[in-house]
C-alpha cells in the first residue's frame, strides 16, 4: 500500500538501543493475568514461565511474586514457594499482607513435611486474620 508508513517496532532494535523496560506495564499486567488463569486451569509450569519473565524484568514486583508463590504451591513445590514467600516478606510492607503470607507459608511448610511449623504458622494466621494485621 502506498503512502502507509509502518510504525517502527521497538523489538526490531538491538537490545542496547531499546528504551524503557523490556516488560512494560501493559505487558506485565497481561503476563500476570495469563499466569493466574494458567494456575486456575492447572497449568502451573506455563504460569511459572510467564511469571519468571515478569520477575526477571521487575525483581521487586510484589504482586507477580505473590502469584509465583501461589503457582509453586499449586505445583506442589514447597521449597520454591518458601523462597518466593521469603522474598515477599522482604518486599511487602503492607500490614494487610501479613495474614495471607502466613497462610501461604503454612501451606508451603506442609508440602515440605514440616507439620509442626506449618501448624504454628496456621495458628499465627488465625490470630493475624482476627486482628486484621500483625500479631
N, C-alpha and C positions, 0 to 999 in steps of 0.2 A: 504494500500500500504506500502510495506516495504521500509525502507530507506528514506521515505519522512518525513521531520521534519515539524511540524506545527509551523508556526510563532506565537509567543505569541501575544495575543490580549490585548492591554492595558485596555480595558473595563472589562477584567476578573479580574483585580487587584482591591482590595478595594480602595475607593477614597483617603485614606490617603497615599497610595503607588504610586499613579499616578504622573508622572512628566509632567510638561507643562500645558498649558491652556486646559480646558475642550473642548472649541471650538477653534480648530486650525485655521490657516489662510485659508486652503482649505475648511474646513467645513463652516467657516464664509462666504466665497465667495459663496458657494453653497446655503446656507440658505438665504442669501440676494438676490441671483438671483431667487430662487424659490419664495421668498416673493414678489419680483417685478412682476413676472409672475402671481402670485395669485391675486395681486391688479389689474393688467391689465385685468384679467378674471372675476373680480367682487367678488372674494373670499377673502374679506378683513379680515375676522376673522381668516382664516387659515394663511394669511400673517402675521398678528399681532402675532399669536402664535409663528411662526418661528423667528420673529424679537425680541420678548421678550427673547428667548433663547440666541440670539446673544448679546443683550444689557445687559442681566444678567451677561454673561461671560466677556463682554467688555463694561463697562459702559460709556467709552469716545469715542466710535466708531461713529464718526460724520456721516458717510455715512449710517450706519444702523439706526441711529436716524432720519436722513432725510427721509429715506424710510418709517420709522414708522410714521412720521408726515403726509406724503402723504397718507399712508394707513388709518390713522384716518380720514383724510379729505374725502377720498373716502367712508369711512364707516359712514359719516355724524356725526362724533363725534368731534365737535369743541373744547370742553373743553380738551379732551385728546390731540388733535392736538396742542392746545396752550401750553400745558405742554411740549410736545416734542420740539416745536419751542423755548420756553424759554430755554430749555436745550441746544439747538443748539446755541442760542445767547451767552450762557456762554462758549461754547466749540469752536465754529468755528470762527477763527480769520482771515480767508481768505476774503479780501475785495470783491472779486468776488461773494461771497455768500450773500452779503447784499441785492441785488435786489430780488433774489429768495426767501429769507426768508421773505421779506416784502410782497411778493405776497402770500406766504403760510399763513402768519399771517392775511392778508386781508380776505382770504377765511375762515379761522377759525373764525374770528370775525363775519363775515357774518352769518356763521352757528349758532353762539351764539346769533344772533339777535342784535348785536352791530353795526348797519348800519353806523352811523356817524364815528365811529372809523375805521371801515372797509374801508370806502371811503377815510379817511385821509391816512391810510396805503397804499391804492392803489395809491393815488396821489404821495406818497413818493416813491413807487415802480417805477412809470413812470419817476420821476426825477432821481432816482438812476440808472435806466436802461440806460437813455440817457447820464448819466455822467460816466457810467462804474464802479460805486462803491458807496461809502458812500456819503451822502448829504454834 
